[in-house]
Amino acid sequence: MDSLDNSTNKSVPDQSSTAVGELIGQLEDFETSQLEMLQCLQDLPNCRQADQTLDQLLEKLDTTSAKLDSLRQRLDPKFNDPALSSNDTVETTIFDYVSDGVIILEAGKPTYVNKKAALILTDSEGIELAEITKIISELGLTEMLETEQTEQIELKRPSGKYLNIQHHTIDSSQKKSVFIIEDRTEKIAGKKAKSDFIAAISHELRTPVTCIRNAVSNILAGVTGKVNPKTRTYLEKVRSDCHRFSNLVSDLLDVSKLETGVMPLNREPVRLASLIRQTTERMRHLADEKNINLEFTTCPPCSSIYADPQRLPQSLSNILDNAIKFTPAEGRVTVEVSETTDNLTIAIKDTGIGIPKSLQPRIFEKFYQIGRQAGAGYKGAGLGLPLSKGIVEAHGGAISLESTEKQGSTFFLTMPRTDPAQLLKKRLSQLEEQVTHTGETATLMLVTAPDEANEQITERMIDLPGAVDAVLSEEDHILETSKGEVLILFCDKRSAARKKHDKIRKILHEQMNNSFGALPHMPMVGVGRYPGNATRIDKLEEAVRENLKE
């Protein structure tokens, strides 16, 4: 059976190194002789002595030349050896000393495995190629060999090792490829140890800080007696710093969770426009203190997304907080939402002092703070932006920046759109428990164009969600399907649900008369309720569509 054997590769470099060492030694001796002869020539009293010295120099040259010829004859066979000069031999010699595992394959079969790969996969430096083939199959890597694209996976072996494996095509014509294997066990263990340490320290700090804050609040409330104005000022400062320190501890814990991949995201269907509006209003008092104009605009319809309703506002708040801090008084901060077929983008723009281009690549680094003045009393730990970036990326999104110094900055949070059918399914699942425990009624309204309607009707239906948005609560949802249909889902007590339904019908009627009055066909509106029209809540949409056919 084929097996690894690197003994040949090791012996050749040792002999060659010895020969080259001898060559260098001879050249050094020759150089020394030259210097000695030249020194003698400078001190010669007559030509006769010069002739003798030149003869000695020529003799030295002949001796050195003979030794060089001998060395050349010894070295030539080594350097002309095809095995030594082949690229494959050079590559494999190098691969034996890299820190990652390397497996070279031809036509899907391993032809070379370096020591590190053998050590990672079997805890031994020696391994047979047939065994590597078996391991590749066991790890589920065979499918990666069927594509020429670079692919990467991370997996955990039964032994507890965490591996990062990349597959690269070297030569598609010869079906030659390579696996690069990184053992990430120690890195992950180190991250976990760091996370556990931060968590332990943070919890130890949080308890006394909470006690101090509560005690100060009680004193300020007059529990211990009347507080004079000067003492109250100091106590208010202590309480404020306790609150700031508590937030810092929370941020440390969150960043640690993101780094180790253990931050839980409790996702649910969320009306993005409502979520942003609520977050903006919570930050408004900070803007008002500096007379900054804080605005939120969205282009209807603003789709719902599948996100954590606590974490996503946390990300937005951090960026809004920075925008307000670094915008001078009388400035402007705007939040805008736009969407494409695949994504929704939240743009947070300020007219602040901007960020120098040379510093922009570092703004998402932990604890990094740009050396700029944000006004008296500004304090920060440099965790807000890294935390915002981590939360957005955990949702499958991305965050980017455009900034011009002395003109302002714009942060773009791009989130993937969620399939409306999946959003409806998940929201109905949530409402089932709510209906069971509260006795409320789940109502689903469907607005769709008749089959014979032209494209003009479908295009005008895009304005319908914006028209009914004001009637809905934060928990209600408007969804637009890929066919251009509009779904409106809400849950209330029976009487309240009926009133909301009537209001929406009235708004839809007015909107459709304004938009479609001169057209030969009008959109159709179907309604379904649970309990009522459907025996199961997951059959509610089906019941609504059946009602439309009748």
N, C-alpha and C positions, 0 to 999 in steps of 0.2 A: 504493500500500500504506500501511496505518496505520503511523505511526511516532511516536516520542516527540518532543514539542516543548513546552518549558516557557518559551519566550521571553515569551509573553503574561503568564504568572503573575508574571514578574520585573518587568515595566515598571510595572504598576499600583501595587504598594506603593511604588515610588520617587516617583511623582507625588503620591500621597496623603501621603507623609511630608513632602514639600516644603510642601504646603498647610497641613498641621497645624503645621509649624514656624513658618510665617508667622502663623498664628492665635495660637500661644503668644507670639510676639514682640509682637504687638499688645496682647495682654492684659497683658504685662509693662510695656509703655509706659504703658498706661492706669493701672495700679496705681501706677507712679512718679509720674504726673501727679496722682493723688489725694493721695498723700503730700505732694507739693510744695504743693498748694492748701491742704491742711489746716494745714500749717506756717505758710503765709502768713496764714491766718485767725487763728491764735493771736497773731500779732504785729501785727494791724491796729490803728491808733490811732483810727479812726472808722468809721462805718457806710458812708460814701461809698466808701472803699477796699474794704470788704467787698462792696459791690454789684459793683464792677469785677471783683473776684476771682471771684465767683460766675458772672458772665457768661463769663469765660474758661473756667471749669470746664464750663459747659453747652456751650460751643463744642467743647471737647475731647470731650465725650460724643457729640455729633452726629457728629464726624469718626470716632470709634472705631466707632460704630454702623454707619455707612456701610461701613467696611472689613469689619466682621463680616458684613454682608449679602452683600458681594462674595465673601468667602471661602465662605460657605454655598452660594452659587450654584455656585461652582466644585467644591465637595466633594460636593454632593448627587448629581450624575450618577455619580460614582465609587462612592458607597456604595449607590446604588440599582441598580447594574448587576447583573442576575440572574446573570451568569457569575461575578462576584466573590463574591456572597453565597451561592452554592450550596455545600452541604456537601461535595460531591465535590471542588470546587476547593480548599476549605480543607484537606481531607484530603490531597490530592495535594501541595499546597504543603508541608505538614508532612512527608509521607513522603520528600520530596526531601532532607531534612536529617537523617533518622534513620541510625543506624550499620549497621542490617541491611538486607538486600534485601527489597523488598516487591513482590509481584505480585498484583494484584486481578483476579479472574475473575468472569464472569457466564456461567452455563450451560456452564461448563468452558472458556470462551475468555477469554484475557487481555484486559483493557480498559485496564490501567495497569501500568506497570513503572517503578519509581523508578531513579535513577541508580546506586545501590549494587548493586541486583540485576543491572543491565546490566553493571556493572563486574565483579561476581563471576562471572557466567556467560560473559562474552565479552571481558573485559579492555578494554571500551570503554563510555563513558557513553551512547552512542547505539545503539539496537537496534530493529529492526522487530518489531511484535507477532507477525507470522507466524513469525519466527525463534524467539521465545519459546515458541510452541506446539510447535515441533519439538523444542526443548530439553527441555520438560516430558515429552514422549514418550520421548526418549532416556534421560532420567534415571529412567524407570520410575515417574513420579509420577501417571500417569493414573488408576491404581486408587484413589489417595487422594481423587480428586474424586468418587468414587462413594459415599462415606460422609459423613454429617453429623457424625461424631465427630471430635474433635481427634486427629490422628495426627502422629507424628514419626519421622524416619529420619535416619541418618547414613551418608554415603557418601563415597567418594574418587573424584574425577574423573581421567581419563587425564592431565590436566595436573599432577596431584599435589595439587590442592586438596582439603581436607577440609571437607565441608559438613554443617551441621545444618539440616534442612528441616522446618518445622512447617506443617501445614495446618489452618486454622480456618474453620468455617462462619460467615459474617456474617449472612446472611438466607436461610433455607432456602426460603422461599416464592418468592424471586426467584432462587434458585440462585446466590447471591453468596457467594464465599469468597475467602480470601487465603492466599498462601504467604509465610511469613517465612523468609528464608534467612540463615544466619549462616556466615561464612567462618571456620572454626576452624583454618586452616592455621598461622597464627602461634602460636596458643595451644598447639597440639599440638607444634609445633617447640620452643617454649619449655619445655614439660614434658619433652620428650625431652632437650633440652640440660641441664636441671636433673638429670634422672635419670642421664644419662651422667656428669655432674660428680660426683654423689654416689657413683655406682658406682666411678669412678676413684679418688676420695679414699678411699672405704671400703676398696678393695683395697690401696691404698698403706698404710693404717693397719693393716690386718689382719696383714700380713706381719711387721712389727717386733713387734707385740703378741704374736703367736704365738711368735716367737723368744724374747722375754722370758719368757713363761710356761713354755716348755720348759726354758729355762736355769734358772729358779727351781726348777722341779720336779726337775731333776737335782741341784741343790745340796741341796734338802731330802731327796733320796733318798740323800745321802751320797757322791755321785760325787766331789766335791772334798774330802772329808774330813768329820770330825765337826762338826755344827752345834750351837752352844750354844743353850739355851732362848730367850734374849732375841732372838738373830738369827733363830731359827726363827719367832718370833712376827711379826717384821717381814716375813719372806719369805712367810709364809702370807697376810698382808695384801696383799702385792704380787700374789701369785698370784690371790687372790680378786678384786682390782680388775682384773687382766688378763682374767679370765673375764667379769666384768661389762662391761668395755669391749668385748670381743669380741661379746657378746650385743647391745650397743647398735649396733655396726656392722652386725650381721646384721639388726636391726630397721630400721635406716635403709634398707638395701638392699631389704628386703621392702616397706616403705611406698612407696618410690620405684617399685617394680615394679607395685604395686597402682594407684598414681596414673596410670601410663602404660598400664595394661592389658596388661602383658607378663609378669605372674606366671603361670607355667604351673601348671595344676592337673592332677596325675596321678590322675585319678579311677578308682576301682574299687569293686565292691560291698563294703561295710563293715558289719559288725555293730555297730550304734551302741552297744548296751549294753556290749559288750566294749571298744570304743574308750574310752568314758567311764570304765569301771572301771579300765583301765590308766592313764589320765591322772590319775585321782584318787589311785591308789596312788603314782604318782611324786611327787605333791605332799604326801603324808601326813607326811613327815619335817618339813616346814615347820609343819604344824599341830601335830605332837607337841611341837615346841620351845616352843609357847605353850599346851600342854594344851587345844587347840581340838578339839572333836569334829567330825570330818570324815566325812560319811555320803553314800552313794550309794544311791538307791532307784529302781526302775523298775517299771512295771506291765506284766506279760507279756501278750501277746508284744511285745517291742520290735523293731520292724522293722529290716531292713537298709536302708542308703541308698547312693546312688552318690556317693562323696565322696573327697577326697584324704586318705589315712590319716596323712599327716604334717602337713598344714596345719590340718586341723580340730582335732586335739589342741593345736596351737600356739595357736589361738584360745581354746580352753577353759582352757589353762594360764595365759594372761595374766589372764583374769577370776578364776580360782581364786586366783592369786597375790595379786591385789588384795584379794580377799575375806578371805584369811588375814591379810594385812598390816594391814588396817583393822578387824579384829575383835579386841577385847581378849582377854586370857588367860581361859581357861575358857569361851570362847564356843562358838558352833556355826556350821558351814558345811555346807549340804546341797546335793546335786545330785540333781535329780529329772527323770525323762523321762516325758512323756505324749504321746499321739498322737491325732489326729483322722483323718478320711477323707483329708484332703489334706496335713496337715503333722505333723511331729514337733517337739516343743518341749522344749528343755533349760532348766531353771530352776536358776540358781545363787543360792542365798539365804544371807545371812549375818546375824549378830546384831551387826554392827559399829556404827560411829558414824554411819552414814548420810551422805547427801549433801544439802546445802541445796537446796531447790527452785529457787532463783534461779540456781544453778550447774549444774543438771542438763543444760540444753541444750548446754553447752560441753564435757562430759566426753569426747566422741568427737573433739574437735579435736586436731590434732597438737601435741605439746609442751606442752599445757595440763595443769597440775597444780593440783589444788584445795589451797588453803592450809590443810591440816589435819595434825595431828601423828600420825604412824603409829608412833611409838616410835623409840628410839635406833637409829641406823645405817641408817635407811630412805633409799634413794636411788632415783630413777627419772628417766626422760627424758620421760615423757608420751607414749610411743609404743605402749604395750601395748593400750589400748582402741581407738585408731584402727586398729591392725593387726587386732585381733579382728573389728571391724566390717567391715573390708575383706574379710577372708577369708570371713566368713559371707555377705556380699553377693555375692562372687564365685561362691559355690555356689548362688546364687538364693534365699538366705534373708534374714532380717532380724533385727536385734538391738534390744532395747528395755530400758527401765529403770523400775523402781518403787522409790522410796526415801523413807524418812521419817527425818529427822534424829534422832539418838540412839536409833534403833530398828533400823536395818539397811537393807540394799539387796537387791534381787532383779534379776538380769539374765536376760532371756529370749532364747534363741537359737532362732529358728523356722526349720526346714529343710523344704523340700518333700519329700514322700514320692515315691519312685521306683516306677514300674510294676514289680511283681514279675517279670513276664515278661521285661522288659528286664534286670533284675538277674540273673536266671537265665541269660539268653543271654550276658551279658558275663562272668559268673563261669565258665561252661562254656568260653568261649573262652580264658580264662586257664588253666584246668586242662588244656586240651589239650596245651599246651607242657610243663606240669609232668609229665603222665602220660608223654609221649614221652621225656623226659630222665631220669626217675627210676624208671620202671617201676611206679609206683603205680596204684591203681585208684580211679576216680571212682565214687562210689555216690550214687544219687538215690532217696530214699524219698518216696512220695506217700501222704498220708492224706486220704481223701475220704469223704463220706457217700454211701450208695447212692441211686439215683434215687428210690426209694420212701420214703426216710427223711423224717421230719418236721423242722420247724424246730428242735425241741428238741435234736436231735443236733447240728445245725450250730452252734447257740449254745454248746453245751458244748465243742465242739472248740477254742474259743478258748484253753482252758487247756493244750492239748497242747504248744505250743512251750515254755512255761515249765517243763513237767515234764521235757523232755529237754535243756534248756539246759546243765545241769551236766555232761553227758557229752561235749559238743562242745568242740572246741578253738577258738582265736581265729580260725582260718582257715575254719572251717566256717560254714554259713549255714542259717538257718531263714527261710523265706518264706511269707507267707500270701497266697493269690490273692484276687481279687475275689469268687470263688464260695465263699470260706470254706475252701478246701482248704489243707493244710499241706504244704510241700515242705522236705525236709531233705537238704542236699547236703554231702558230705564226701569227702576224698581222703586215702588212706593206703596203706601197703603192704598186699598182699592179706590177710595174716593179721590185721593190725591193723584193717583195714577190716571183716573178718568179725566180729571181736570187738565192734567199735563197733556194727555192725549188730545183733548179738544183744542187746547191752545196750539199745539203743533200742527194739527189738521188745519186750523184757521190760517196759521202763518204759511203753511205749504200751499193752501188754496190761493192766498193772495199772491204769493211768490210765483206760482205757476201761471196765474192769470196775467201777471205783468210780463212774464218771460215767454209764455207759450200761447197767449190768447189768440193770436192770429194764425196759429198753426192748426193743421187738420187733426192732429192727434195730441193727446195729453198724457203725461206720465201717470202711472197707476200707483195707488197706495194700498198696501196690504197691512193688516194688523193681526197680531197673535198674542195671547196671554197665557201665562202659566202661574198658578193652575187655571185651567179653563179650556183653551183650544187644544192644548197638548197635554198628553198624559205623563210625559217626561220632559224635563227642561231642555235636554239635548235634542229634542224633536221639535223645538219651538220654531226654528227657521223653516223646517219642512212643512209645519202646519200653516205658516204664513203664506208660503208659496202655493199651497193647495187652495187657500182662500182666494188667492188672486185668480185662479183658474175658474172658479165658480161664477 
